């Protein structure tokens, strides 16, 4: 078979995850772009480098659309250097940074430029940005869209930081109408503040008390209201970090009737359960919370049924001192950027899912959500971004080996299946067995 003479790399494996399934293949790359997925034994052209990874599985590089990098302003929590190193070590080749927890938040074009300037020299993977929708920045949404953000995040309940206030239902309608008017995407933290206010609030180290303070009804009502607004305005919306499986029938019905709503969940909701969270172990705290095992089973069914589209990290770190033993006052956020792929694969394989499924949930669907048409698949014309995984190899999570700035993790001491043996960005190896190379990531903008 003739191969494009411009090919400079051929990556070969007995197991390559493509859109048509997993097969033995040789991936031809020229100038950082996949030119062909060829039969396994295709001879590389003269001058091309052959990289044979044996029986390790080649997946499309993961796309994580939900990362809190906190840079600039709260770089003691994280930062582009450490976050993108952790991403590269974990098989993630593209991440989208959330608009809050940094100072300034990404709520004006000027603030976006500040973040881009900070990220540019530090990015080990490709980085894009979400904008933020606040009560007082409707006028900034279209300029941010034109400047290249991938969509807009809003909260329907308090965000946890003063500079990023929530939207009430009228403000949501105003911002949603504005975003729908230019064909944008609104991504939503969906918890209803009235249900949260009515829930029992106890200062306590008991996880059961914290779980009771973030009831499923808060998520269910917020999702119901969001779907109603999206239906009325013909707006495109995305539900962030779905925890309550009770909302799945409503979401499935909305999709069936043509409402443009997509849904994500997170590795911690799929792999950790309320029953196993020790009291005082606030490394497990997040909002919405990790729920019971039966709820987790229903989330997995939602993935299998296609109601849940994506699995992304919601990596939301803080300094260790903010993880006080009191669940009511501890910072809420789980750090998992480097561990998402093996965590999800460990549980997915136990439940009978394949790496084809994992690639769809953690690469193809997030790329589609953000409109990243060069990412998310091993196919001609896509960027040569790969995560190479030894799926049967196990390791025990040692926080000291993580690249996160603060090595606080709910996965400490867990044995996981799946070791990322190398990560590739546009045909260049950017990490090998957990060791990232120098920064080579680019800043991404919508439709560029």
Rosetta blueprint (number, residue, H / E / L):
1 X L
2 X L
3 X L
4 X L
5 X L
6 X L
7 X L
8 X L
9 X E
10 X E
11 X E
12 X E
13 X E
14 X E
15 X E
16 X E
17 X E
18 X E
19 X L
20 X L
21 X E
22 X E
23 X E
24 X E
25 X E
26 X E
27 X E
28 X E
29 X E
30 X E
31 X L
32 X L
33 X E
34 X E
35 X E
36 X E
37 X E
38 X E
39 X L
40 X L
41 X L
42 X L
43 X L
44 X L
45 X L
46 X L
47 X L
48 X L
49 X E
50 X E
51 X E
52 X E
53 X L
54 X L
55 X L
56 X L
57 X E
58 X E
59 X E
60 X E
61 X L
62 X E
63 X E
64 X E
65 X E
66 X E
67 X E
68 X E
69 X L
70 X L
71 X L
72 X L
73 X L
74 X L
75 X L
76 X L
77 X L
78 X L
79 X L
80 X H
81 X H
82 X H
83 X H
84 X H
85 X H
86 X H
87 X H
88 X H
89 X H
90 X L
91 X L
92 X E
93 X E
94 X E
95 X E
96 X E
97 X E
98 X L
99 X L
100 X L
101 X L
102 X L
103 X L
104 X L
105 X L
106 X L
107 X L
108 X L
109 X H
110 X H
111 X H
112 X H
113 X H
114 X H
115 X H
116 X H
117 X H
118 X H
119 X H
120 X H
121 X L
122 X L
123 X L
124 X L
125 X L
126 X E
127 X E
128 X E
129 X E
130 X L
131 X E
132 X E
133 X L
134 X L
135 X L
136 X L
137 X L
138 X H
139 X H
140 X H
141 X H
142 X H
143 X H
144 X H
145 X H
146 X H
147 X H
148 X L
149 X L
150 X L
151 X L
152 X E
153 X E
154 X E
155 X E
156 X L
157 X L
158 X L
159 X L
160 X L
161 X L
162 X L
163 X L
164 X L
165 X L
166 X L
167 X L
168 X L
169 X H
170 X H
171 X H
172 X H
173 X H
174 X H
175 X H
176 X H
177 X H
178 X H
179 X H
180 X H
181 X H
182 X L
183 X L
184 X L
185 X E
186 X E
187 X E
188 X E
189 X E
190 X L
191 X L
192 X L
193 X H
194 X H
195 X H
196 X H
197 X H
198 X H
199 X L
200 X L
201 X L
202 X L
203 X L
204 X L
205 X L
206 X L
207 X H
208 X H
209 X H
210 X H
211 X H
212 X H
213 X H
214 X L
215 X L
216 X H
217 X H
218 X H
219 X H
220 X H
221 X H
222 X H
223 X H
224 X H
225 X H
226 X H
227 X H
228 X H
229 X H
230 X H
231 X H
232 X H
233 X H
234 X L
235 X L
236 X E
237 X E
238 X E
239 X E
240 X L
241 X L
242 X L
243 X L
244 X L
245 X H
246 X H
247 X H
248 X H
249 X H
250 X H
251 X H
252 X H
253 X H
254 X H
255 X H
256 X H
257 X L
258 X L
259 X L
260 X L
261 X E
262 X E
263 X E
264 X E
265 X E
266 X L
267 X H
268 X H
269 X H
270 X H
271 X H
272 X L
273 X L
274 X H
275 X H
276 X H
277 X L
278 X L
279 X L
280 X L
281 X L
282 X H
283 X H
284 X H
285 X L
286 X L
287 X L
288 X L
289 X L
290 X L
291 X L
292 X L
293 X H
294 X H
295 X H
296 X H
297 X H
298 X H
299 X H
300 X H
301 X H
302 X H
303 X H
304 X H
305 X H
306 X L
307 X L
308 X L
309 X L
310 X E
311 X E
312 X L
313 X L
314 X L
315 X E
316 X E
317 X L
318 X L
319 X L
320 X H
321 X H
322 X H
323 X L
324 X L
325 X L
326 X L
327 X L
328 X L
329 X L
330 X L
331 X L
332 X L
333 X L
334 X E
335 X L
336 X L
337 X L
338 X L
339 X L
340 X H
341 X H
342 X H
343 X H
344 X H
345 X H
346 X H
347 X H
348 X H
349 X H
350 X H
351 X L
352 X L
353 X L
354 X L
355 X H
356 X H
357 X H
358 X H
359 X H
360 X H
361 X H
362 X H
363 X H
364 X H
365 X H
366 X H
367 X H
368 X H
369 X H
370 X H
371 X L
372 X L
373 X L
374 X L
375 X L
376 X L
377 X L
378 X L
379 X L
380 X L
381 X L
382 X L
383 X E
384 X L
385 X L
386 X E
387 X E
388 X E
389 X E
390 X E
391 X E
392 X E
393 X E
394 X E
395 X E
396 X E
397 X L
398 X L
399 X H
400 X H
401 X H
402 X L
403 X L
404 X L
405 X L
406 X L
407 X L
408 X L
409 X L
410 X L
411 X L
412 X L
413 X L
414 X L
415 X E
416 X E
417 X E
418 X E
419 X E
420 X E
421 X E
422 X E
423 X E
424 X E
425 X E
426 X L
427 X L
428 X E
429 X E
430 X E
431 X E
432 X E
433 X L
434 X L
435 X E
436 X E
437 X L
438 X L
439 X L
440 X L
441 X L
442 X L
443 X E
444 X L
445 X L
446 X L
447 X L
448 X L
